[in-house]
């Protein structure tokens, strides 16, 4: 399922126009981004936890030339399923 299909389903479920559902969805995603960047994590019960994680800088190597290069630290988001969602997926 892609974003447009999800918005279409939300519009049908909530009896909204697709534009109104899209606006609500964008607001929701914006709030999720804010929560993760401000607090470092977002917990949604029965769904999972989004955690902001910083990777450590490390050395990499170009396999074609053999040249070593410093790979800088980056920030990424890690997602961990809740136990209840994991159990439902494994049924």
N, C-alpha and C positions, 0 to 999 in steps of 0.2 A: 504494500500500500504506500502511496506517495502522499505528499502534503495536500494536494488538491483533492484526492479521494477522501482523505481524512476530514477535510473541511466540508466536503459534500455530505458525508455521513453525519457530522455534527449539525449541519444546517437542517438535515432531515429530522434528526433526533430532537432538536431543540425548537423546531418549527420557526427557523430563522431563514432569512435570505442568505445566499452564499456569501455575499459581501459582508453582511453583519457577522456571520460565523467566522469569516476570515479575519475581520477586525478583532473579534474576541480572542481568537487563536493567537494572533500576533501579540496582543496584550499579555496573554498567558505566557508565551515564550519569552517576552521581554522581562516579565517578573521572575521567571526561572533563571534567566541570565543574571539578573541583579542579585538574586539570592545566592547563587553560586559564587559570583565574584566578590560579594561583600563578606559573606560568612565562611566561604570555603567549602560549603556542602549544602545540599538540599535533600531532605528526607521526605519521601512520600510513602506513608504507610501502605502496606499490601502491594507496593510496586517496586521500590528500591531506593538506593541512595546514590546521588551524583556527588562526587568529591573532586575538588580542584587539587591537582597533583603537579609538582614541579620535578621534572627530570633533572638528573645531575649532568654536568658537562662531561663529555667523554671524547676519546680519540677514535676517529674512524679512518678507514683506508679506502682509497679509490682502487677497485680491483683491476681496472685496466692499466693504470699507470703505477700503482704501488705507492703513490703519494699519500702521506698521512695528513690528516686534517683534524682540527679541533671542532667538535660538534658542540654548540652552545647549549646551555640549559634552556628548556622550554616548559611552558605550562600546558597541561592537558587535563581533560576531564575523564575520570574513571567512573564507570557505572557498575553497581553491584545489585543484583536482583534480590528482592525480599524472599524469605523462605516460602511464604504462601504462594507467590507468583511462580517460583521455581517448582514447587510441588504441583501446581496446576499445569505447568508446561510438560511435566514428566508423566502425566496421567495417560 
